[in-house]
Amino acid sequence: MVDTGKGDLSLVALTKSYGSFTAVQPLDLTIEAGSFFALLGPSGCGKTTTLRMIAGLDAPTSGRIRIGEKDITDTKAYQRNVNTVFQSYALFPHMTVLDNVMFGLKRRGDKDAKRKAQETLELVQLAQVGDKRPTQLSGGMQQRVALARALVNRPDVLLLDEPLGALDLKLRRQMQIELKRIQQEVGLTFIHVTHDQEEAMTMADRIAVMNAGRLEQLGDPATLYEMPRSTFVANFLGQSNLLRAQVLGGPSDDGVVRVRSHDTDLEVSREHLPDGVTDVWLGVRPEKLRLGEAGGPNRLRGIVRDVSFTGVATQYIVEMPWRQELTVVQQNDGTARATLGETVTVSWAATHGFALDASQDAEAGAELVDEHG
Ligand code: ATP
């Protein structure tokens, strides 16, 4: 096999300690070549440290890093075909946009530098501003210049360290779509570090959720959202209602397991229940709960304590007889709504719930969610 250095990026038991503090616990991860991968987690979970080890900016305490068959653990940052885009654009202010993008190529004596730089500016839709200076451009445009500069020599892996963090919300949403389009067009491996769950879910093919230096769960956005394997992921990725429940027996013929929560029998799909647990948190996402009985066989009654109209949807807070408050989100699609103080039934299907081992903290991750995102 020809060792071109191209291929999947593999992290093998990659670890980083600072004295007695371990910032990244032994991490095993394979990132498929050409995929858009997100490292997601709250501040301090170790995602930037992981990125810096891949870039060659920090040396791992132990473990290996490979791209395809090539082990790059001991190579210097500049020897790796890996580029990084940071939140700060770090563009040369005295140079034109085109000169900024072709700077690295020219320094290496690439005769095609100008053509490649122009093509890359077209890719990021900045072909018209090549002769402007970075300071004449908006923040979003400067970020795209920085992206063009990182992409121009077609790295094996492009690392993005919270690159959209300095942009306002609307621009950030536009750039998320734009980044995804660019990644699909160039087909390079992108690894995006973010603490914003929505950003990770919008862009990434696969997400690694990190928590306190450990990989918490790995998967595509829909699987992580529909089938979180821990209360941390259930709370950090979107919102969850978690009901304390006991498993009543084995699965029935139709693949459903009965559980009992606060004197009410409920059902959850067998594949949404971990093996061997009897005490569980039964989780349901707010938008999976229905007001009324149409949602499914799982039914609870409570009193509406808050109604918040948010445009496309209305959020209800429904208090259960045991004082727990459930969040229900209903699309504003013209169906009947509930009013404050009304007693309502909330219902959901067995396939819409997920069960988690009750030995975990039900609040894990909830306080870390970045609401402004
Ligand atoms: P953020 O989004 O805030 O950057 P992060 O998930 O990227 O968070 P890291 O920057 O990787 O987190 O940091 C992980 C942990 O390692 C933190 O607790 C941090 O304080 C610690 N850490 C990072 N660099 C050093 C260092 N040079 N010396 C000691 N501790 C460090």
Boltz pocket constraint, residues with backbone or C-beta under 6 A from the ligand:
constraints:
  - pocket:
      binder: B
      contacts: [[A, 18], [A, 23], [A, 41], [A, 42], [A, 43], [A, 44], [A, 45], [A, 46], [A, 47], [A, 48], [A, 49], [A, 50], [A, 195]]
      max_distance: 6.0
